[in-house]
Amino acid sequence: MLTIAFLLFFNLENIQAQEEKLSFQISNVTIYMDTCIRGYSTAGAYSHFEDMIKNGIKTKQLAEVDIKRFQTIFDKSKQKKHWQRKFGLVNTFCEVNFKGIDFSHKMVISPGEDFIYIIDLSLRKEYIVTDSGDMNWIINVIKEYQTDPQH
């Protein structure tokens, strides 16, 4: 009887973990060319999207090869629920579209010392990137898109 209870509990834990780790196929990533260095709260970051649209901030689309790498990083990141809090000073704002979902997810990429948060403000979920190679790639690709007129 104890074995059956343990197995039921273990299976429920696995199902909940799989539901928490749902992954979507990225179809498009749009980066805002906003280079303002200032901190934001969750609510402030969300309203900043409206300000960028109103002010005509330019955007760039990630190339297919970069979307694939971003998808790989996204899939292997640790995921958890996002709670209202403050972000660091250097934030990148982007909109991510997923296949089969008809709206853009407003996301903020916020680097820390040993991690990068990718915060989905639309779903209130955060993805934590801790692999140094992935962190460097994210930082470099953002710099590349924000500074290179060819992208």
Sequence and secondary structure as in RCSB ss.txt:
>XXXX:A:sequence
MLTIAFLLFFNLENIQAQEEKLSFQISNVTIYMDTCIRGYSTAGAYSHFEDMIKNGIKTKQLAEVDIKRFQTIFD
KSKQKKHWQRKFGLVNTFCEVNFKGIDFSHKMVISPGEDFIYIIDLSLRKEYIVTDSGDMNWIINVIKEYQTDPQ
H
>XXXX:A:secstr
 HHHHHHHHHHHHHHHHHHHT    EEEEEEE        BHHHHHHHHHHHHHTT  EEE  HHHHHHHHHHHH
HSEEEE  S B  S  EEEEEEETT  S EEEEEEE SS EEEEETTTTEEEEE  HHHHHHHHHHHHHHHH TT
 
